[in-house]
Amino acid sequence: MAKIDLTVIPERRKRAVQRVRERNIIIPTFAQMKDPNLIPDKIKNELKSIGLWDLNPRNLFRITWKNEPVESGGGFGRVNYMELPSSLTGVPARIIVLVGKWFPTGAHKVGAAFGCLVPRLVTGQFDPTTQKAVWPSTGNYCRGGAYDSALLACESIAILPEGMSRERFEWLSKIAGEVIATPGSESNVKEIFDKCWELRRSGQDLMIFNQFDEFGNYLWHYEVTGHAMEEVLKETMRPNDTYRGMVSATGSAGTIASGDYMKQLFPDSKICASEALQCPTLLENGFGAHRIEGIGDKHVPWIHNVKNTDLVVAIDDNAVVNLARLFNEPAGRAYLVKKGVPEAVVEKLDLLGFSGISNVLSAIKMAKYYELGDKDIVLTVLTDSMQLYGSRLKEMHEEFGEYTETDAAAHFAQYLHGQTTDHLLELRYVDRRRVHNLKYFTWVEQQGKTYEEILEQWYQPNYWTDVQKQVEEIDALIEEFNRDVGLV
């Protein structure tokens, strides 16, 4: 079943309560992450002297889309988002992006990690006094997991491919108890899973929080990111506008769960799944390596509700890395202004990390395919920002030389306004079933899932809604845990 196990283990829970009390930790609820107005004033006052990335347990309350966009001492406001103008996207449709930079660690994955760890902590299933938390990832999730582990006073092991950006490794070396680099790069997820099995057999007392099969990841995005999208729509929709759908790279299939929430509100809306053209797993059962850091693939995540996915698009990683230069190099920014993109927008383009650029290109393809107009809205997410990819820009500068206006003109024409609707598939029932069936080879044959449950995912009507209904129960467990800790 999809439901998160909330069985309480009293003795282990008692030890967790004691550890949390000793470390002066208070745990936020899902309700507070959705609506920071519910956070006690005492905690808000404490946050005024705390940096966004500081290893301070009060930063658990900054796991929200509504942080004030400042590096230190910020409060809370509306959801962080921006609308990309047609002068940039080349389509009349309104493409609106939620901004992930203003989470602790600079990426929204810190929320997904929270969704996996906290239910186990407050039930006593995870014992921070004896166990290590293991975070297998292609980058940002293990950073979020290591950060949450540090805030919640437990040891952590971060696992990520050796080919990920230098910034990730440098930061993790200071936060995680242990960092393990597995062979390959972004699309080498099986190597991460293999390392997890090696750790299981090692005899260490540990718990593996695998974002690709943890329904806490799905639930956090369904509930928190989904509500954030709803609020952005309420703020931006004009009387005659229509919400057409959301776009997300499949990655671990956490973020795309927010589309399930939005489709329940807007049944005619679409959910578009995006992947790298160099590794077209959903599109054509393909494989390969690519450079769009943050969207690991060559498998279908266990928590991906494929039956609810309407469209699959593939993005050329050449487009992503070259647009990163266009958006961040001085010559590129000057050219964008010359082409009529407002300076205020150009100055914020560093909010798009590699996966964010890919998501925006996917939204453009979706808008062109459905012939969307200026009263149609497409939502997507910027998981992280260029803050985590500065070394990549330096590497490209060393390899390709100075970025010129000629480069900018070519990349703008080819990869932005020249974006096409090739490498795209609108999914029929049988296409969805084909993609879902790919789960068998990873999860049943390799990772210990059952044949019966893979059938339940497809055929049982309440499989996905059962986990969606667990938020109130988890919040009640968090509140009870906080009362026992005695710091509220």
GUKE-467319 format. One line per field, with one value per residue (C-alpha): residue number from 1; x, y, z. Coordinates in pm, 1 decimal, decimal comma. Layout:
<nodes>
resi: c(NUM	...)
px: c(X	...)
py: c(Y	...)
pz: c(Z	...)
</nodes>
This chain:
<nodes>
resi: c(1	2	3	4	5	6	7	8	9	10	11	12	13	14	15	16	17	18	19	20	21	22	23	24	25	26	27	28	29	30	31	32	33	34	35	36	37	38	39	40	41	42	43	44	45	46	47	48	49	50	51	52	53	54	55	56	57	58	59	60	61	62	63	64	65	66	67	68	69	70	71	72	73	74	75	76	77	78	79	80	81	82	83	84	85	86	87	88	89	90	91	92	93	94	95	96	97	98	99	100	101	102	103	104	105	106	107	108	109	110	111	112	113	114	115	116	117	118	119	120	121	122	123	124	125	126	127	128	129	130	131	132	133	134	135	136	137	138	139	140	141	142	143	144	145	146	147	148	149	150	151	152	153	154	155	156	157	158	159	160	161	162	163	164	165	166	167	168	169	170	171	172	173	174	175	176	177	178	179	180	181	182	183	184	185	186	187	188	189	190	191	192	193	194	195	196	197	198	199	200	201	202	203	204	205	206	207	208	209	210	211	212	213	214	215	216	217	218	219	220	221	222	223	224	225	226	227	228	229	230	231	232	233	234	235	236	237	238	239	240	241	242	243	244	245	246	247	248	249	250	251	252	253	254	255	256	257	258	259	260	261	262	263	264	265	266	267	268	269	270	271	272	273	274	275	276	277	278	279	280	281	282	283	284	285	286	287	288	289	290	291	292	293	294	295	296	297	298	299	300	301	302	303	304	305	306	307	308	309	310	311	312	313	314	315	316	317	318	319	320	321	322	323	324	325	326	327	328	329	330	331	332	333	334	335	336	337	338	339	340	341	342	343	344	345	346	347	348	349	350	351	352	353	354	355	356	357	358	359	360	361	362	363	364	365	366	367	368	369	370	371	372	373	374	375	376	377	378	379	380	381	382	383	384	385	386	387	388	389	390	391	392	393	394	395	396	397	398	399	400	401	402	403	404	405	406	407	408	409	410	411	412	413	414	415	416	417	418	419	420	421	422	423	424	425	426	427	428	429	430	431	432	433	434	435	436	437	438	439	440	441	442	443	444	445	446	447	448	449	450	451	452	453	454	455	456	457	458	459	460	461	462	463	464	465	466	467	468	469	470	471	472	473	474	475	476	477	478	479	480	481	482	483	484	485	486	487	488)
px: c(0,0	105,2	34,6	329,1	379,6	297,2	330,7	467,7	759,3	740,5	1092,4	1267,5	1034,4	1123,8	1492,5	1413,1	1216,0	1509,6	1759,6	1539,8	1487,7	1862,4	1924,9	1648,1	1457,9	1096,7	950,8	714,2	392,5	284,6	23,7	298,0	505,7	202,9	108,2	391,8	133,9	72,7	432,8	455,6	584,4	861,6	1010,9	970,3	1161,9	1441,4	1470,3	1548,6	1906,5	1955,5	2098,5	1901,9	2164,5	2272,8	2281,7	2023,6	1723,2	1487,2	1558,0	1327,7	1054,6	1205,7	1115,7	850,0	801,0	722,9	1057,5	1147,8	1408,9	1708,5	2019,0	1971,3	1709,0	1415,3	1052,4	772,7	552,9	390,3	514,6	837,2	761,3	807,9	642,1	860,7	768,0	700,9	1006,2	1210,4	1006,5	891,7	536,1	229,1	131,9	191,9	473,4	504,6	784,0	806,1	1151,9	1342,4	1653,7	1508,3	1489,5	1769,9	2045,3	1918,1	1689,5	1339,2	1468,2	1517,9	1138,8	1126,3	1389,3	1183,9	879,1	1073,7	1259,4	1013,4	731,3	991,9	1138,5	816,0	691,4	1016,6	1081,0	1403,1	1625,8	1863,8	2066,5	2178,3	2101,3	2255,4	2026,1	2133,4	2040,0	2083,2	2053,5	2178,0	2259,4	2013,3	1812,8	2115,8	2213,8	1867,1	1879,6	2221,1	2101,9	1779,8	1978,8	2216,8	1924,2	1757,0	2074,2	2142,7	2434,0	2402,6	2555,9	2514,4	2538,3	2565,3	2737,2	3099,4	3020,5	2796,1	2898,6	3189,8	2970,9	2760,5	3060,1	3230,2	2918,9	2841,0	3193,7	3115,9	2764,0	2728,6	2898,1	3011,4	2996,5	3003,8	3065,4	2931,2	3046,6	2901,3	2694,0	2334,8	2171,4	2363,7	2094,5	2136,7	2490,8	2340,9	2092,8	2377,1	2565,6	2253,6	2241,5	2610,6	2542,9	2247,0	2473,9	2745,9	2576,8	2565,9	2261,7	2117,2	1796,9	1792,6	1562,6	1538,9	1362,8	1269,3	1042,1	965,3	605,3	707,7	870,3	548,2	333,9	545,6	520,7	155,0	64,7	317,2	422,3	67,9	-81,7	193,5	94,7	-269,1	-180,1	26,9	-268,9	-506,5	-267,3	-197,4	-507,6	-716,0	-1092,4	-1057,1	-739,0	-725,5	-480,4	-359,6	-117,9	217,1	554,2	821,6	1122,7	1052,2	1365,8	1254,1	885,6	845,0	780,2	549,8	318,3	207,8	41,9	-181,8	-303,9	-358,1	-541,8	-785,5	-862,9	-853,7	-954,2	-895,1	-536,5	-234,8	70,6	382,4	682,8	1021,2	1348,8	1679,7	1687,4	2019,1	1843,0	1481,4	1356,8	987,5	976,5	1126,1	1256,4	1596,9	1916,4	2233,7	2420,8	2331,9	2426,5	2096,1	2192,4	1894,3	1684,6	1833,8	1680,2	1718,3	1430,2	1077,2	1054,9	829,6	638,0	558,8	182,6	222,6	-149,1	-196,1	72,1	-49,0	259,4	627,0	887,8	1263,3	1505,2	1846,3	2110,4	2300,2	2011,6	2036,0	2410,4	2421,4	2123,0	2295,7	2566,3	2314,6	2135,3	2447,1	2733,5	2750,0	2730,2	2429,7	2241,1	2318,2	2181,9	1860,4	1799,5	1870,1	1599,9	1343,8	1358,0	1301,8	1618,9	1437,1	1379,6	1730,2	1879,3	1689,1	1780,2	2040,0	1739,5	1726,9	1960,4	2010,9	1692,5	1500,6	1612,3	1504,8	1163,4	1110,8	1202,0	955,6	685,1	761,2	727,7	398,5	268,2	360,0	213,8	-122,6	-115,2	-165,3	-240,9	-192,2	-481,6	-335,6	-115,0	150,4	328,9	668,5	936,0	1295,1	1438,6	1761,3	1961,6	2295,1	2440,9	2509,6	2658,9	2919,7	3194,4	3013,5	3019,5	3390,0	3448,0	3256,3	3447,9	3775,7	3660,0	3480,5	3635,6	3475,6	3098,3	3018,2	2712,1	2727,1	2703,4	2412,9	2225,3	2268,2	2157,4	1861,3	1738,0	1800,8	1719,2	1460,8	1257,0	1348,8	1220,7	1013,0	754,6	971,3	1071,9	726,2	450,6	94,6	19,8	-269,3	-381,9	-152,5	142,1	91,8	72,1	394,9	578,4	431,5	537,5	900,0	888,1	888,6	1247,1	1390,6	1161,7	1035,2	1335,4	1607,8	1476,3	1244,1	900,3	619,6	437,9	109,0	184,6	292,0	-50,6	-216,9	-48,7	-219,2	-552,6	-648,1	-847,7	-746,4	-378,3	-255,3	-532,9	-469,2	-127,6	-263,3	-501,5	-223,7	-121,1	-350,4	-242,1	126,1	68,9	-106,3	196,1	432,6	228,0	218,1	592,8	657,8	440,1	639,1	964,4	825,4	979,2	667,5)
py: c(0,0	356,8	476,8	593,9	361,8	563,3	282,0	422,3	243,4	383,8	312,4	445,8	744,1	819,6	836,1	1061,5	1296,9	1317,2	1389,9	1658,5	1819,4	1825,7	1997,0	2258,1	2139,5	2217,9	2049,1	2237,0	2084,0	2057,6	2322,1	2564,7	2494,5	2579,3	2882,3	3038,6	3268,3	2968,1	2974,4	3112,6	3471,1	3353,1	3141,6	3420,5	3654,0	3399,8	3372,1	3744,8	3671,9	3346,4	3305,3	3110,8	2835,2	2837,7	2504,9	2622,9	2399,2	2696,8	2688,3	2387,2	2653,1	2795,3	2478,9	2670,8	2842,5	3166,0	3276,3	3640,5	3636,5	3743,8	3558,6	3625,9	3729,8	3714,8	3668,2	3525,1	3657,9	3527,8	3234,3	3319,5	3317,0	3517,0	3532,1	3496,7	3740,2	3638,6	3838,4	3570,9	3253,5	3323,4	3208,3	3414,3	3177,7	3294,5	3080,2	3127,6	2969,7	2896,6	2990,7	2735,3	2938,8	3078,2	2747,2	2654,0	2490,0	2687,2	2412,5	2285,6	1929,0	2013,9	1986,0	1646,4	1520,9	1656,8	1469,7	1142,7	1184,1	1346,7	1084,7	820,5	1040,2	1134,4	773,6	634,6	427,3	623,5	656,2	954,8	834,2	510,6	522,7	701,4	856,3	761,0	996,1	849,8	1123,4	1285,7	1601,1	1831,3	1572,0	1437,8	1798,5	1857,8	1530,4	1601,6	1948,6	1820,7	1549,3	1808,4	2022,2	1716,3	1597,9	1271,8	1130,5	1124,8	959,7	1143,7	946,4	1116,6	1056,4	1165,6	1375,6	1625,3	1989,4	2076,5	2308,7	2015,0	1815,7	2110,2	2198,1	1836,7	1781,5	2033,0	1908,6	1533,6	1280,3	1087,9	1159,8	872,1	944,7	672,8	611,9	820,4	1134,7	1253,1	950,7	683,3	611,9	234,0	281,7	480,4	199,6	-55,0	144,8	140,5	-240,3	-251,3	-34,3	-252,5	-557,7	-378,5	-439,5	-69,0	64,2	290,7	386,4	460,3	738,6	668,3	964,9	754,5	524,9	726,9	848,4	1125,0	1288,6	1255,6	1379,6	1687,7	1812,5	1716,8	1911,5	2196,9	2262,7	2192,4	2452,3	2697,5	2657,8	2713,3	3037,7	3162,6	3102,4	3289,3	3582,4	3592,6	3465,0	3730,1	3683,3	3530,6	3329,8	2949,5	2727,5	2472,8	2263,6	2218,1	2093,7	1909,7	1698,1	1347,5	1330,6	1145,1	1218,4	1435,0	1774,6	1631,6	1514,2	1876,8	1823,5	1560,6	1824,9	2081,4	1834,1	1765,1	2139,1	2175,0	1838,0	1956,5	2063,5	1868,5	1724,0	1731,8	1515,5	1625,2	1439,3	1472,9	1398,3	1222,3	977,2	944,0	682,8	772,4	880,6	573,5	339,8	488,5	534,7	741,8	1014,5	1383,3	1713,1	1839,0	1802,3	1734,7	1499,8	1151,9	885,8	551,7	429,6	530,9	632,9	412,3	719,3	854,5	845,2	770,9	717,0	1088,9	1207,4	1354,4	1459,7	1363,7	1594,8	1556,9	1849,8	1861,1	1913,8	2132,8	2378,6	2383,9	2436,9	2700,9	2890,2	2889,4	3096,6	3318,0	3390,5	3457,0	3582,8	3964,7	3942,8	3713,5	3940,7	4245,4	4065,4	3968,8	4331,7	4428,3	4179,8	4343,9	4128,1	4363,2	4432,4	4346,1	3993,6	3955,7	4041,5	3749,3	3480,3	3339,7	3201,6	2928,7	2636,6	2364,1	2173,0	2502,0	2596,3	2251,1	2293,1	2630,0	2484,8	2202,3	2457,3	2633,6	2305,2	2234,2	2582,3	2542,9	2193,2	2295,3	2632,5	2822,4	3193,8	3493,0	3391,8	3045,9	2977,2	2706,7	2657,4	2507,4	2501,2	2620,4	2355,6	2548,2	2839,3	2906,2	2944,4	2570,6	2576,4	2852,5	2597,3	2477,8	2828,9	2850,3	2511,7	2618,3	2946,0	2754,5	2505,9	2734,2	3073,0	3411,9	3427,6	3674,5	3851,6	3612,8	3315,7	3484,2	3548,0	3186,4	3039,3	3275,3	3190,5	2817,7	2717,9	2972,8	3117,5	2821,1	2560,3	2299,5	2033,9	1739,3	1480,3	1503,0	1249,7	1304,4	991,6	763,2	505,0	241,8	484,6	554,2	182,3	125,2	381,9	241,1	-109,8	6,6	23,8	-355,8	-393,1	-154,5	-196,8	-554,9	-728,1	-523,2	-332,1	-573,0	-431,0	-679,0	-777,6	-727,2	-365,8	-264,5	-385,4	-195,0	127,0	94,3	-68,8	31,5	358,6	486,3	391,5	750,7	925,9	711,2	870,6	1217,5	1188,1	1128,5	1491,7	1558,9	1237,0	1324,2	1679,3	1538,1	1312,7	1610,8	1821,1	1540,4	1488,8	1862,4	1859,5	1569,9	1750,4	2043,3	2340,2	2480,4)
pz: c(0,0	-61,5	289,7	497,8	794,9	1108,1	1361,9	1688,5	1860,5	2216,3	2349,0	2042,5	2032,8	2396,2	2302,7	2006,5	2233,7	2474,4	2194,0	2042,9	2385,5	2448,8	2113,7	2157,8	1850,6	1760,5	1452,2	1218,4	1090,1	728,6	809,5	918,6	608,8	394,5	603,6	807,3	972,2	1200,7	1326,6	1685,3	1712,9	1945,3	1666,3	1409,9	1641,4	1678,4	1300,1	1273,2	1379,6	1186,7	835,2	577,1	550,4	917,0	1099,3	1349,0	1428,0	1396,7	1023,0	1007,1	1002,3	683,7	492,4	300,4	-36,0	151,4	290,7	250,6	-31,4	176,8	294,9	666,3	918,4	681,9	773,3	563,8	285,4	-28,9	-237,0	-419,5	-791,5	-1110,0	-1451,1	-1759,5	-2038,3	-2396,3	-2503,5	-2326,2	-2384,2	-2739,7	-2664,1	-2570,1	-2287,9	-1932,0	-1790,3	-1413,9	-1210,5	-837,6	-707,1	-500,1	-416,8	-94,8	87,4	328,6	116,4	-184,1	-314,4	-235,8	-188,0	179,5	202,7	34,7	279,3	570,6	440,2	447,8	778,0	1017,3	1010,8	1100,8	1374,2	1552,9	1550,7	1687,2	1376,2	1330,5	1636,5	1604,1	1903,1	1735,0	1363,2	1068,6	806,4	453,0	168,5	-183,1	-443,0	-762,0	-568,5	-399,8	-206,7	-21,7	54,0	197,4	387,8	537,3	637,0	796,3	973,0	1116,5	1236,9	1389,1	1561,9	1380,3	1180,8	802,1	496,8	165,7	-159,4	-499,9	-836,6	-863,0	-1171,3	-992,9	-951,6	-724,3	-514,5	-395,6	-273,6	-106,2	92,1	186,2	317,1	592,8	678,8	624,5	847,8	539,9	166,2	-82,1	-452,2	-681,4	-1042,1	-1323,0	-1335,1	-1330,0	-1493,2	-1300,8	-1043,0	-1028,8	-897,6	-608,5	-537,4	-548,7	-284,9	-65,7	-81,5	7,2	312,9	416,7	412,7	609,7	945,0	1036,7	1222,3	957,5	778,9	407,2	294,1	-77,0	-237,5	-539,4	-337,0	-19,6	-16,3	223,9	-80,4	-279,2	10,3	90,6	-267,1	-307,3	4,5	31,0	-329,7	-450,4	-217,1	-314,5	-679,9	-591,6	-410,8	-704,7	-933,7	-702,4	-704,4	-1078,1	-1261,7	-1433,4	-1485,8	-1832,2	-1771,7	-1770,2	-1584,6	-1840,3	-1638,0	-1468,6	-1585,8	-1389,8	-1463,0	-1340,5	-1123,6	-812,1	-896,9	-587,7	-745,3	-1009,6	-726,8	-693,3	-1030,8	-869,2	-625,4	-901,1	-1122,6	-839,9	-836,4	-1217,5	-1367,9	-1725,6	-1655,4	-1778,1	-1606,2	-1823,6	-1732,0	-1860,6	-1908,6	-2092,9	-2465,7	-2410,8	-2175,6	-2301,8	-2055,3	-2047,8	-2410,9	-2573,9	-2301,4	-2371,8	-2174,0	-2176,1	-1990,1	-1974,9	-1810,8	-1666,0	-1301,3	-1076,5	-1292,1	-1248,2	-1469,1	-1656,2	-1441,8	-1342,5	-974,5	-762,2	-638,6	-986,8	-1043,1	-1412,5	-1463,5	-1399,9	-1645,7	-1974,6	-2167,9	-2186,4	-2336,4	-2374,3	-2353,9	-2520,4	-2253,8	-2502,4	-2475,9	-2097,7	-2062,9	-2337,7	-2198,1	-1860,1	-2028,0	-2208,4	-1880,5	-1673,2	-1890,0	-1932,4	-2312,6	-2288,5	-2053,4	-2265,3	-2571,2	-2392,3	-2298,3	-2659,5	-2768,6	-2541,6	-2228,4	-1931,9	-1733,5	-1410,8	-1546,2	-1687,3	-1347,9	-1192,1	-1445,0	-1208,0	-1017,6	-1283,8	-1217,4	-1477,5	-1398,1	-1378,6	-1730,0	-1847,3	-1681,6	-1852,2	-2191,6	-2125,4	-2046,9	-2375,8	-2566,9	-2389,8	-2472,6	-2839,8	-2865,1	-2720,6	-2903,4	-2578,5	-2588,5	-2363,2	-2137,1	-2067,7	-1764,9	-1727,3	-1393,7	-1330,5	-1061,5	-1025,0	-793,6	-735,0	-877,7	-1048,5	-701,3	-726,0	-1076,6	-1075,7	-1136,7	-1449,8	-1597,4	-1525,9	-1692,9	-2004,8	-2017,4	-2007,5	-2273,4	-2518,2	-2448,5	-2400,5	-2443,5	-2722,0	-2859,7	-3156,4	-2917,1	-2740,5	-3065,4	-3175,9	-2844,0	-2809,6	-3160,0	-3145,6	-2790,2	-2676,9	-2961,1	-3181,8	-2937,0	-3123,5	-3043,9	-3146,2	-2887,4	-2730,7	-2672,1	-2553,2	-2353,5	-2434,9	-2182,2	-2331,8	-2329,2	-1960,0	-1892,5	-2087,6	-1876,1	-1555,2	-1654,8	-1668,0	-1289,2	-1278,7	-1395,1	-1134,1	-837,3	-845,3	-1002,1	-829,2	-527,7	-348,4	-428,5	-487,8	-803,4	-618,8	-528,9	-877,4	-991,2	-705,4	-818,1	-1153,9	-1076,6	-720,5	-734,0	-389,1	-402,8	-440,3	-250,5	59,4	111,3	30,3	326,8	581,5	635,1	932,2	1103,1	1057,6	1186,1	1494,1	1558,5	1519,6	1760,8	2017,5	1979,8	2031,9	2345,5	2487,5	2409,1	2605,8	2423,7	2257,9)
</nodes>
